[in-house]
Amino acid sequence: MAATLTFTLEVRIVHSGMNGTIREHLKPGMKVKIVLKKDQRTGILTEGVIKSILTKSAMHPHGIKVLLEDGAIGRVKEIVL
């Protein structure tokens, strides 16, 4: 009797034309990957949906700071489409 394996492939697209350093590229409701303050040394990214944008300036070289819907706060490193 042969066993059958089933795999699920998840494909995510990261938009290269937009990045997390420019405020106007970000809107509430967008899915992004952020780096939390505690993860800055390791570079571990946390994925979530933007609830609000905290950085007031038009750009920030380390990423625009956002609040995610789950309450996490960090700087945007990637925009997930």
A tleap script that builds the chain and sets N, CA, C and O, in Angstrom:
source leaprc.protein.ff14SB
mol = sequence {
  NMET ALA ALA THR LEU THR PHE THR LEU GLU
  VAL ARG ILE VAL HIE SER GLY MET ASN GLY
  THR ILE ARG GLU HIE LEU LYS PRO GLY MET
  LYS VAL LYS ILE VAL LEU LYS LYS ASP GLN
  ARG THR GLY ILE LEU THR GLU GLY VAL ILE
  LYS SER ILE LEU THR LYS SER ALA MET HIE
  PRO HIE GLY ILE LYS VAL LEU LEU GLU ASP
  GLY ALA ILE GLY ARG VAL LYS GLU ILE VAL
  CLEU
}
set mol.1.N position { 0.850 -1.173 0.000 }
set mol.1.CA position { 0.000 0.000 0.000 }
set mol.1.C position { 0.897 1.237 0.000 }
set mol.1.O position { 1.748 1.380 0.878 }
set mol.2.N position { 0.719 2.119 -0.959 }
set mol.2.CA position { 1.550 3.313 -1.099 }
set mol.2.C position { 0.926 4.484 -0.351 }
set mol.2.O position { -0.294 4.645 -0.320 }
set mol.3.N position { 1.799 5.307 0.257 }
set mol.3.CA position { 1.341 6.512 0.959 }
set mol.3.C position { 1.303 7.683 -0.020 }
set mol.3.O position { 2.137 7.772 -0.921 }
set mol.4.N position { 0.358 8.557 0.157 }
set mol.4.CA position { 0.238 9.738 -0.695 }
set mol.4.C position { 0.543 10.977 0.130 }
set mol.4.O position { 0.001 11.167 1.219 }
set mol.5.N position { 1.421 11.819 -0.407 }
set mol.5.CA position { 1.769 13.080 0.260 }
set mol.5.C position { 1.120 14.232 -0.487 }
set mol.5.O position { 1.091 14.248 -1.718 }
set mol.6.N position { 0.608 15.179 0.252 }
set mol.6.CA position { 0.009 16.371 -0.342 }
set mol.6.C position { 0.750 17.591 0.181 }
set mol.6.O position { 0.962 17.723 1.387 }
set mol.7.N position { 1.143 18.482 -0.721 }
set mol.7.CA position { 1.859 19.700 -0.361 }
set mol.7.C position { 1.051 20.915 -0.774 }
set mol.7.O position { 0.362 20.900 -1.794 }
set mol.8.N position { 1.140 21.962 0.023 }
set mol.8.CA position { 0.521 23.240 -0.319 }
set mol.8.C position { 1.631 24.237 -0.550 }
set mol.8.O position { 2.515 24.389 0.292 }
set mol.9.N position { 1.597 24.914 -1.671 }
set mol.9.CA position { 2.602 25.909 -2.011 }
set mol.9.C position { 1.999 27.296 -1.838 }
set mol.9.O position { 0.970 27.612 -2.435 }
set mol.10.N position { 2.640 28.120 -1.023 }
set mol.10.CA position { 2.184 29.485 -0.809 }
set mol.10.C position { 3.147 30.422 -1.509 }
set mol.10.O position { 4.350 30.384 -1.251 }
set mol.11.N position { 2.633 31.260 -2.387 }
set mol.11.CA position { 3.457 32.203 -3.131 }
set mol.11.C position { 3.131 33.604 -2.655 }
set mol.11.O position { 1.966 34.000 -2.627 }
set mol.12.N position { 4.158 34.357 -2.279 }
set mol.12.CA position { 3.977 35.745 -1.871 }
set mol.12.C position { 4.819 36.626 -2.770 }
set mol.12.O position { 5.959 36.297 -3.098 }
set mol.13.N position { 4.255 37.725 -3.155 }
set mol.13.CA position { 4.959 38.661 -4.022 }
set mol.13.C position { 5.321 39.884 -3.205 }
set mol.13.O position { 4.464 40.489 -2.562 }
set mol.14.N position { 6.594 40.246 -3.233 }
set mol.14.CA position { 7.045 41.465 -2.582 }
set mol.14.C position { 7.272 42.478 -3.690 }
set mol.14.O position { 8.074 42.242 -4.593 }
set mol.15.N position { 6.584 43.586 -3.630 }
set mol.15.CA position { 6.652 44.604 -4.679 }
set mol.15.C position { 7.972 45.348 -4.585 }
set mol.15.O position { 8.245 46.023 -3.593 }
set mol.16.N position { 8.793 45.222 -5.631 }
set mol.16.CA position { 10.122 45.840 -5.611 }
set mol.16.C position { 10.086 47.333 -5.930 }
set mol.16.O position { 11.036 48.048 -5.613 }
set mol.17.N position { 9.003 47.820 -6.556 }
set mol.17.CA position { 8.925 49.231 -6.909 }
set mol.17.C position { 8.567 50.120 -5.729 }
set mol.17.O position { 8.794 51.329 -5.769 }
set mol.18.N position { 8.011 49.531 -4.688 }
set mol.18.CA position { 7.643 50.284 -3.497 }
set mol.18.C position { 8.428 49.706 -2.333 }
set mol.18.O position { 8.691 48.505 -2.278 }
set mol.19.N position { 8.795 50.570 -1.413 }
set mol.19.CA position { 9.466 50.041 -0.232 }
set mol.19.C position { 8.955 50.741 1.014 }
set mol.19.O position { 8.211 51.719 0.935 }
set mol.20.N position { 9.356 50.238 2.141 }
set mol.20.CA position { 8.849 50.725 3.406 }
set mol.20.C position { 9.478 52.000 3.911 }
set mol.20.O position { 9.191 52.419 5.032 }
set mol.21.N position { 10.336 52.639 3.115 }
set mol.21.CA position { 10.978 53.878 3.559 }
set mol.21.C position { 10.216 55.124 3.131 }
set mol.21.O position { 10.531 56.224 3.585 }
set mol.22.N position { 9.223 54.972 2.268 }
set mol.22.CA position { 8.464 56.125 1.756 }
set mol.22.C position { 7.023 56.037 2.246 }
set mol.22.O position { 6.309 55.083 1.937 }
set mol.23.N position { 6.605 57.044 3.014 }
set mol.23.CA position { 5.296 57.034 3.683 }
set mol.23.C position { 4.130 56.906 2.709 }
set mol.23.O position { 3.164 56.201 3.000 }
set mol.24.N position { 4.199 57.574 1.557 }
set mol.24.CA position { 3.050 57.564 0.646 }
set mol.24.C position { 2.826 56.200 -0.013 }
set mol.24.O position { 1.778 55.980 -0.621 }
set mol.25.N position { 3.790 55.282 0.097 }
set mol.25.CA position { 3.621 53.927 -0.419 }
set mol.25.C position { 2.795 53.051 0.524 }
set mol.25.O position { 2.389 51.949 0.153 }
set mol.26.N position { 2.546 53.538 1.740 }
set mol.26.CA position { 1.870 52.741 2.760 }
set mol.26.C position { 0.482 53.281 3.065 }
set mol.26.O position { 0.277 54.493 3.122 }
set mol.27.N position { -0.464 52.381 3.260 }
set mol.27.CA position { -1.842 52.751 3.602 }
set mol.27.C position { -2.371 51.746 4.626 }
set mol.27.O position { -1.997 50.574 4.584 }
set mol.28.N position { -3.235 52.186 5.545 }
set mol.28.CA position { -3.878 51.235 6.455 }
set mol.28.C position { -4.579 50.139 5.657 }
set mol.28.O position { -5.191 50.405 4.623 }
set mol.29.N position { -4.482 48.903 6.151 }
set mol.29.CA position { -5.080 47.769 5.463 }
set mol.29.C position { -4.091 46.978 4.621 }
set mol.29.O position { -4.390 45.859 4.202 }
set mol.30.N position { -2.912 47.549 4.368 }
set mol.30.CA position { -1.898 46.849 3.576 }
set mol.30.C position { -1.187 45.800 4.408 }
set mol.30.O position { -0.978 45.987 5.607 }
set mol.31.N position { -0.811 44.687 3.770 }
set mol.31.CA position { -0.045 43.642 4.433 }
set mol.31.C position { 1.441 43.971 4.255 }
set mol.31.O position { 1.903 44.218 3.140 }
set mol.32.N position { 2.180 43.971 5.364 }
set mol.32.CA position { 3.598 44.321 5.347 }
set mol.32.C position { 4.390 43.387 6.266 }
set mol.32.O position { 3.821 42.637 7.059 }
set mol.33.N position { 5.705 43.454 6.137 }
set mol.33.CA position { 6.610 42.787 7.074 }
set mol.33.C position { 7.405 43.884 7.761 }
set mol.33.O position { 7.990 44.750 7.110 }
set mol.34.N position { 7.417 43.833 9.104 }
set mol.34.CA position { 8.110 44.845 9.888 }
set mol.34.C position { 9.194 44.192 10.739 }
set mol.34.O position { 9.169 42.987 10.987 }
set mol.35.N position { 10.136 45.006 11.177 }
set mol.35.CA position { 11.102 44.543 12.165 }
set mol.35.C position { 10.745 45.220 13.482 }
set mol.35.O position { 10.667 46.445 13.568 }
set mol.36.N position { 10.530 44.398 14.507 }
set mol.36.CA position { 10.241 44.914 15.838 }
set mol.36.C position { 11.527 45.416 16.470 }
set mol.36.O position { 12.609 44.966 16.093 }
set mol.37.N position { 11.440 46.329 17.412 }
set mol.37.CA position { 12.607 46.877 18.105 }
set mol.37.C position { 13.476 45.750 18.679 }
set mol.37.O position { 14.701 45.785 18.560 }
set mol.38.N position { 12.838 44.754 19.300 }
set mol.38.CA position { 13.585 43.662 19.926 }
set mol.38.C position { 14.276 42.757 18.901 }
set mol.38.O position { 15.189 42.010 19.251 }
set mol.39.N position { 13.842 42.823 17.635 }
set mol.39.CA position { 14.407 41.969 16.587 }
set mol.39.C position { 15.358 42.706 15.647 }
set mol.39.O position { 15.772 42.146 14.632 }
set mol.40.N position { 15.711 43.949 15.965 }
set mol.40.CA position { 16.560 44.722 15.061 }
set mol.40.C position { 17.922 44.068 14.834 }
set mol.40.O position { 18.443 44.107 13.719 }
set mol.41.N position { 18.499 43.475 15.863 }
set mol.41.CA position { 19.820 42.833 15.718 }
set mol.41.C position { 19.756 41.580 14.855 }
set mol.41.O position { 20.675 41.314 14.080 }
set mol.42.N position { 18.683 40.812 14.980 }
set mol.42.CA position { 18.560 39.554 14.243 }
set mol.42.C position { 17.932 39.740 12.869 }
set mol.42.O position { 18.156 38.928 11.971 }
set mol.43.N position { 17.148 40.798 12.696 }
set mol.43.CA position { 16.481 41.039 11.424 }
set mol.43.C position { 15.237 40.189 11.206 }
set mol.43.O position { 14.718 40.123 10.092 }
set mol.44.N position { 14.755 39.539 12.262 }
set mol.44.CA position { 13.537 38.732 12.154 }
set mol.44.C position { 12.366 39.643 11.800 }
set mol.44.O position { 12.175 40.689 12.421 }
set mol.45.N position { 11.585 39.240 10.801 }
set mol.45.CA position { 10.454 40.048 10.344 }
set mol.45.C position { 9.143 39.484 10.870 }
set mol.45.O position { 8.970 38.271 10.993 }
set mol.46.N position { 8.224 40.393 11.176 }
set mol.46.CA position { 6.884 40.061 11.649 }
set mol.46.C position { 5.895 40.551 10.604 }
set mol.46.O position { 5.942 41.712 10.196 }
set mol.47.N position { 4.997 39.669 10.169 }
set mol.47.CA position { 4.032 40.038 9.142 }
set mol.47.C position { 2.705 40.436 9.775 }
set mol.47.O position { 2.283 39.858 10.777 }
set mol.48.N position { 2.058 41.424 9.181 }
set mol.48.CA position { 0.764 41.845 9.667 }
set mol.48.C position { 0.143 42.884 8.759 }
set mol.48.O position { 0.682 43.214 7.703 }
set mol.49.N position { -1.002 43.394 9.191 }
set mol.49.CA position { -1.759 44.387 8.421 }
set mol.49.C position { -1.672 45.725 9.146 }
set mol.49.O position { -1.862 45.799 10.360 }
set mol.50.N position { -1.380 46.784 8.385 }
set mol.50.CA position { -1.224 48.120 8.962 }
set mol.50.C position { -2.555 48.626 9.515 }
set mol.50.O position { -3.567 48.643 8.815 }
set mol.51.N position { -2.535 49.035 10.780 }
set mol.51.CA position { -3.687 49.699 11.401 }
set mol.51.C position { -3.526 51.208 11.269 }
set mol.51.O position { -4.465 51.914 10.900 }
set mol.52.N position { -2.306 51.702 11.578 }
set mol.52.CA position { -2.052 53.138 11.423 }
set mol.52.C position { -0.557 53.367 11.185 }
set mol.52.O position { 0.287 52.543 11.537 }
set mol.53.N position { -0.268 54.507 10.582 }
set mol.53.CA position { 1.112 54.899 10.285 }
set mol.53.C position { 1.551 55.882 11.362 }
set mol.53.O position { 0.892 56.897 11.588 }
set mol.54.N position { 2.664 55.582 12.026 }
set mol.54.CA position { 3.121 56.394 13.148 }
set mol.54.C position { 4.143 57.454 12.756 }
set mol.54.O position { 4.184 58.518 13.374 }
set mol.55.N position { 4.969 57.192 11.747 }
set mol.55.CA position { 5.965 58.168 11.299 }
set mol.55.C position { 5.265 59.300 10.562 }
set mol.55.O position { 4.460 59.058 9.662 }
set mol.56.N position { 5.571 60.531 10.944 }
set mol.56.CA position { 4.935 61.694 10.320 }
set mol.56.C position { 5.710 62.211 9.106 }
set mol.56.O position { 5.116 62.841 8.231 }
set mol.57.N position { 7.021 61.962 9.033 }
set mol.57.CA position { 7.824 62.471 7.919 }
set mol.57.C position { 7.545 61.670 6.644 }
set mol.57.O position { 7.045 60.546 6.704 }
set mol.58.N position { 7.871 62.257 5.503 }
set mol.58.CA position { 7.603 61.646 4.203 }
set mol.58.C position { 8.439 60.400 3.948 }
set mol.58.O position { 8.019 59.507 3.212 }
set mol.59.N position { 9.622 60.338 4.554 }
set mol.59.CA position { 10.459 59.152 4.397 }
set mol.59.C position { 11.339 58.952 5.621 }
set mol.59.O position { 11.597 59.882 6.385 }
set mol.60.N position { 11.791 57.717 5.788 }
set mol.60.CA position { 12.713 57.392 6.870 }
set mol.60.C position { 13.643 56.298 6.351 }
set mol.60.O position { 13.164 55.281 5.847 }
set mol.61.N position { 14.956 56.481 6.460 }
set mol.61.CA position { 15.898 55.526 5.861 }
set mol.61.C position { 15.833 54.107 6.433 }
set mol.61.O position { 16.243 53.161 5.761 }
set mol.62.N position { 15.332 53.941 7.643 }
set mol.62.CA position { 15.253 52.613 8.254 }
set mol.62.C position { 13.858 51.998 8.146 }
set mol.62.O position { 13.629 50.890 8.633 }
set mol.63.N position { 12.929 52.708 7.512 }
set mol.63.CA position { 11.557 52.222 7.359 }
set mol.63.C position { 10.578 53.070 8.138 }
set mol.63.O position { 10.892 53.579 9.214 }
set mol.64.N position { 9.396 53.214 7.584 }
set mol.64.CA position { 8.324 53.973 8.235 }
set mol.64.C position { 7.780 53.148 9.401 }
set mol.64.O position { 7.528 51.952 9.253 }
set mol.65.N position { 7.599 53.783 10.552 }
set mol.65.CA position { 7.092 53.081 11.729 }
set mol.65.C position { 5.574 52.979 11.645 }
set mol.65.O position { 4.889 53.969 11.389 }
set mol.66.N position { 5.050 51.763 11.866 }
set mol.66.CA position { 3.616 51.523 11.790 }
set mol.66.C position { 3.136 50.725 12.993 }
set mol.66.O position { 3.911 50.061 13.681 }
set mol.67.N position { 1.843 50.812 13.219 }
set mol.67.CA position { 1.142 49.993 14.209 }
set mol.67.C position { 0.346 48.966 13.419 }
set mol.67.O position { -0.429 49.325 12.533 }
set mol.68.N position { 0.536 47.687 13.738 }
set mol.68.CA position { -0.218 46.637 13.063 }
set mol.68.C position { -1.529 46.376 13.804 }
set mol.68.O position { -1.691 46.781 14.955 }
set mol.69.N position { -2.451 45.704 13.141 }
set mol.69.CA position { -3.765 45.418 13.738 }
set mol.69.C position { -3.660 44.575 15.007 }
set mol.69.O position { -4.541 44.632 15.865 }
set mol.70.N position { -2.568 43.779 15.132 }
set mol.70.CA position { -2.408 42.947 16.332 }
set mol.70.C position { -1.698 43.684 17.466 }
set mol.70.O position { -1.441 43.098 18.517 }
set mol.71.N position { -1.375 44.981 17.258 }
set mol.71.CA position { -0.754 45.797 18.294 }
set mol.71.C position { 0.755 45.905 18.203 }
set mol.71.O position { 1.364 46.665 18.955 }
set mol.72.N position { 1.371 45.159 17.296 }
set mol.72.CA position { 2.830 45.218 17.126 }
set mol.72.C position { 3.216 46.545 16.483 }
set mol.72.O position { 2.503 47.058 15.621 }
set mol.73.N position { 4.359 47.099 16.912 }
set mol.73.CA position { 4.884 48.342 16.361 }
set mol.73.C position { 6.291 48.078 15.842 }
set mol.73.O position { 7.119 47.479 16.529 }
set mol.74.N position { 6.547 48.533 14.622 }
set mol.74.CA position { 7.881 48.353 14.057 }
set mol.74.C position { 8.031 49.127 12.763 }
set mol.74.O position { 7.118 49.821 12.315 }
set mol.75.N position { 9.216 48.986 12.173 }
set mol.75.CA position { 9.518 49.674 10.909 }
set mol.75.C position { 9.315 48.749 9.728 }
set mol.75.O position { 9.739 47.594 9.756 }
set mol.76.N position { 8.664 49.256 8.685 }
set mol.76.CA position { 8.336 48.450 7.501 }
set mol.76.C position { 9.607 48.135 6.711 }
set mol.76.O position { 10.380 49.025 6.357 }
set mol.77.N position { 9.794 46.850 6.451 }
set mol.77.CA position { 10.922 46.384 5.642 }
set mol.77.C position { 10.471 45.870 4.292 }
set mol.77.O position { 11.221 45.951 3.320 }
set mol.78.N position { 9.246 45.336 4.211 }
set mol.78.CA position { 8.717 44.807 2.958 }
set mol.78.C position { 7.220 45.060 2.887 }
set mol.78.O position { 6.518 45.064 3.898 }
set mol.79.N position { 6.749 45.273 1.647 }
set mol.79.CA position { 5.317 45.369 1.383 }
set mol.79.C position { 4.929 44.081 0.683 }
set mol.79.O position { 5.507 43.742 -0.350 }
set mol.80.N position { 3.958 43.355 1.228 }
set mol.80.CA position { 3.525 42.066 0.667 }
set mol.80.C position { 2.249 42.294 -0.108 }
set mol.80.O position { 1.288 42.862 0.412 }
set mol.81.N position { 2.240 41.846 -1.365 }
set mol.81.CA position { 1.037 42.006 -2.203 }
set mol.81.C position { 0.293 40.702 -2.301 }
set mol.81.O position { -0.744 40.632 -2.961 }
savepdb mol mol.pdb
quit
